[in-house]
Amino acid sequence: MESIHLIVLVVVGVVLVVGVVSFFAGRIGVAAPLALTVVGVGLGAIPSIPHFEIEPDLVLTVILPPLLYAAARQVPFVDFRRNLRVIAFLAVILVVVSAVLVGVAVSLLWVTVPLALGVALGAVVAPPDAVAATSLGKRLGLPPRIVTILEGEGLVNDATALVLLATMLSIVDVHAASPSGWMVVLTFLWAVVGALVIGILLAALTLFLRKRITDGVLDTAVSLVVPFVAYLAGEAVHSSGVVAVVVAGIIIGNQGAYRIPATFRAAETNTWHVVTMLLENGVFLFMGFQLWPVIGAVAGDGDLPGVLGVAGLVIVLLVGVRFAAMPLLLWTIRRRYRKRSADAERRNARFDGLTEEEFQRRAASMRELGVKLSPWRSLTRGVRARFGLVTKKDKAERDRIMAQLDELERNPPAEPPQLDESSRARFSKGFQNLLRRIEQQNNDLSAERDQALSWRDGIILGLSGMRGVVTVAAVQTIPDDQPMREALVLVAFAVAILTLVVQGLLLPAVVRAVRPPGDVDLGERAQVLELRRSLKTAGDTAVAAEVARAATTAAPVPKEVVDEVAAQSETWIGRLEIWAETDLTQPDNHVVQFQRLRRVQLVAEKDALRDAYERGAYSSEAIEIMRAALDSEEISIDTIDQRAASS
């Protein structure tokens, strides 16, 4: 019983420390992860506080999945897809290169450490922490593309590091046969592909269930178990549980907006905010707290100065490699943009003004030429095109087909090919898909141009490589019988804590110095207004159709009801027009004045509602309906306030 009481006291103490430190960290302008790490180091230095160990598997299985899932839910899929190459470069190539370089350096400095074990340490310290970088990035108001890249890198690089760590540990294990190079590659590929399949299937099943759930509490409960199911399922088939969690989170977060009721999603979001706040801040507190026992284990052997020197060298190597990779990354991005721009010009020139009738005729000609892809090739080519991964072979095949079509246009057959009704319907759908794909590619290119990365962004990306909880947890999975294990663990701890604190404190000053472009500008506000107008048009069309249908029944819709529905949309359009045209840098602009008056009105309305509730003047059902309406209005005002504050 006493042990249970102790556990409860520890949990309560951690929650209180996390809450207090997070509160004051926000007041003094320091990111909560940094402050909690420092506080954890301070608490760990107090002799009267007993030290305890947490199993690394507990961190990797219980704490990491919900943190990754909560972050993945908020990643916009379109932005993730547009930056997939950059994310893959940072999260896969850079992690592997950094791990190998660290492994070589450590094995040269400590001859008793085999190369595979050194690379295992490199895999541990190579991946930057997703939570630390993105929390700092959002608080500093970094451009949206930078935040997306940091989020995507943090979500993917953990999988790369953990798979590489497991592979290296299997090599140094004397009880396991050393795998060949092909086995390493196949193991990595299966870790990714198997996890992708599991994540997609689990996301589809989750969306199917949550679309049919009518209880908000049950819906949130299902959401809470998804990351654990994804992680355990991925590990069960020897793939990457981390990748499975990330894939499921991205799909559910993006598709759930259209399939899960808004009230359920709002409750789910609030729940995840609480969970992630406690978990992510708690692990940073724990990371700092565990530093002193690790130092004590190494200091007892008299190797502390040398180990700290190696840790400093590893930090310099990791930071140097990341900064050295930035010019190459920026150059490849610009080079690819130029190639895509040239391809877009040719594509738009070829398809500009293309009508459905001409498309049908060309499709029939293609069929006459025998151009037909297998379902598998069509699927894989479509997936590659969606992610911007079109190969040279795809382009060569497309050019060959188009050349044949041009020749057929110049020398048409005596009998033009005919299409039956089913073929016409299929090719009509293909024409719409073609237009949609061309529009998507043009929009991707416009986004690439508007959000082009500059040398300023390269500096910010280079300095954002802070390590965190995965580094601390993963290094402790190194077996106890490995040479210099305590020294390797201390190196990982030192790298995580020093990069987190030093780079985390430097990043705000660097961001202020280089002054990257802001998150929201007038152009984006104008886009919001344009989007709202297009949504109003779609809504008005649907309302008109429903009114016309109801007019043929015994319950037609009265005109005053139609006018009230239209007035709601017009009110929103009016607000967004003011928002888009107002200079938000002026302290007393129209948006601020409107929001202030509306908040005053809302406060009075809520006070009156509370008074009515306490007086028992209305039924509880009526009170709850009105409270939900006022909450919805307050949420909408908060949303505009947040966007205005970011401008």
Secondary structure, 3 states (H helix, E strand, C coil): CHHHHHHHHHHHHHHHHHHHHHHHHHHHCCCHHHHHHHHHHHHHCCCCCCCCCCCHHHHHHHHHHHHHHHHHHCCCHHHHHHCHHHHHHHHHHHHHHHHHHHHHHHHHHCCCCCHHHHHHHHHHHCCCCHHHHHHHHHHCCCCHHHHHHHHHHHHHHHHHHHHHHHHHHHHHCCCCCCCCHHHHHHHHHHHHHHHHHHHHHHHHHHHHHHHHCCCHHHHHHHHHHHHHHHHHHHHHCCCCHHHHHHHHHHHHHHHHHHHCCHHHHHHHHHHHHHHHHHHHHHHHHHHHHCHHHHHHHHHCCCCHHHHHHHHHHHHHHHHHHHHHHHHHHHHHHHHHHHHHHHHHHHHHHHHCCCCHHHHHHHHHHHHHCCCCCCHHHHHHHHHHHHCCCCCHHHHHHHHHHHHHHHHHHHCCCCCCCCCCHHHHHHHHHHHHHHHHHHHHHHHHHHHHHHCCCCHHHHHHHHHCCCCCHHHHHHHCCCCCCCCCHHHHHHHHHHHHHHHHHHHHHHHHHHHHHHCCCCCCCHHHHHHHHHHHHHHHHHHHHHHHHHHHHHHCCCCCCCHHHHHHHHHHHHHHHHHHHHHHHCCCCCCCCHHHHHHHHHHHHHHHHHHHHHHHHHHCCCCHHHHHHHHHHHHHHHHHHHHHHHHHHHC
